[in-house]
Amino acid sequence: MSLCLRVVAAVLALGAAGPVVAQEAAFPQRLPTPGGEVIIPSAGQKRAHDDIGYAPARRVGDVLYVSGLVVFRAEGEGNDVTAFEGQVRRALRQLNQTLGAAGSSLDDVAMLNTFHVWDGPGFAGTRDEQIAVLSKVWREFSQGPRPAWTAVGTSGLLGGEGSIVEIQLIAHSPAPRD
């Protein structure tokens, strides 16, 4: 299996994790780095970190950089607007878990970067519908000030044909005091 496919499989498996098991008690993990830390919320993300060098989140000073997470159409899911809403909720739950492991939430996000496959098979709607759904679902998770937002079109994402949008975050997140 190519490195690209291993990365995709490891990262996509994060959202498909089953019930919390006893080993999850050791999470989140915080790995010290110069000027901050890497934050690893779950065992699946630890495997991705160890196997492919994927850091789910990295704090430098009071800034938390959260790696991109792909909104994807899983097997058996539709590619219409209603299905996309559920797919975005799944991704934002995962991102909120990562932020929560760092002591933050989506309310703390200062910068939102989204990378869109506008004309891919994963989503049958329009650009405007993608943006409208992202905005609507974001408000379900965040009551705070709106982040700065850059939306970029692309021809493809790491997850392949079922990938629709990748969401990357930058948040204000002071390190918790011990």
Long-range contacts (C-beta under 8 A, 24 or more apart in sequence): 3-52, 4-158, 6-51, 6-52, 7-48, 7-52, 7-54, 7-158, 8-70, 8-158, 8-159, 8-160, 10-44, 10-47, 10-48, 10-51, 10-52, 10-54, 11-48, 11-54, 11-69, 11-70, 11-158, 11-159, 12-70, 12-72, 12-159, 13-44, 14-42, 14-44, 14-45, 14-48, 14-69, 14-94, 15-69, 15-90, 15-91, 15-93, 15-94, 16-74, 17-42, 17-43, 17-44, 27-101, 28-101, 28-102, 33-58, 33-60, 35-60, 35-61, 36-60, 36-61, 36-175, 37-175, 39-64, 39-98, 39-101, 39-102, 40-101, 41-97, 41-98, 41-100, 41-101, 42-97, 45-98, 56-98, 56-101, 57-98, 57-99, 57-101, 57-102, 59-102, 59-173, 59-175, 62-172, 62-173, 62-174, 62-175, 63-170, 63-171, 63-172, 63-173, 64-99, 64-102, 64-104, 64-108, 64-169, 64-170, 64-171, 64-172, 64-173, 65-169, 65-170, 66-95, 66-98, 66-99, 66-168, 66-169, 66-170, 66-171, 67-168, 68-113, 68-115, 68-166, 68-167, 68-168, 69-94, 69-95, 69-98, 69-166, 69-167, 69-168, 70-157, 70-158, 70-159, 70-163, 70-164, 70-165, 70-166, 71-163, 71-164, 71-165, 71-166, 71-167, 72-122, 72-159, 72-162, 72-163, 72-164, 73-122, 73-123, 73-162, 73-164, 74-162, 79-121, 79-122, 79-123, 79-124, 80-124, 80-125, 81-125, 81-129, 81-133, 84-123, 84-125, 84-129, 84-130, 84-133, 84-164, 85-133, 85-136, 85-137, 87-164, 88-133, 88-134, 88-137, 88-165, 89-137, 89-140, 91-165, 91-167, 92-137, 92-138, 92-140, 92-141, 92-167, 93-141, 95-167, 95-169, 96-141, 99-169, 99-171, 99-173, 102-171, 102-173, 103-173, 103-175, 103-176, 104-171, 104-172, 104-173, 105-142, 105-144, 106-138, 106-141, 106-142, 106-144, 106-169, 107-142, 107-143, 107-144, 107-145, 108-144, 108-171, 108-172, 108-173, 109-142, 109-144, 109-147, 109-169, 109-170, 109-171, 110-147, 110-148, 110-170, 110-171, 110-172, 111-147, 111-148, 111-149, 111-150, 111-169, 111-170, 112-138, 112-147, 112-148, 112-149, 112-150, 112-167, 112-168, 112-169, 113-149, 113-150, 113-152, 113-167, 113-168, 113-169, 113-170, 114-149, 114-150, 114-151, 114-152, 114-165, 114-166, 114-167, 114-168, 115-152, 115-153, 115-154, 115-157, 115-165, 115-166, 115-168, 116-151, 116-152, 116-153, 116-154, 116-164, 116-165, 117-153, 117-154, 117-155, 117-156, 117-157, 117-163, 117-164, 117-165, 118-153, 120-156, 120-161, 120-163, 120-164, 121-161, 121-162, 122-161, 122-162, 122-163, 122-164, 123-164, 127-153, 130-164, 130-165, 134-165
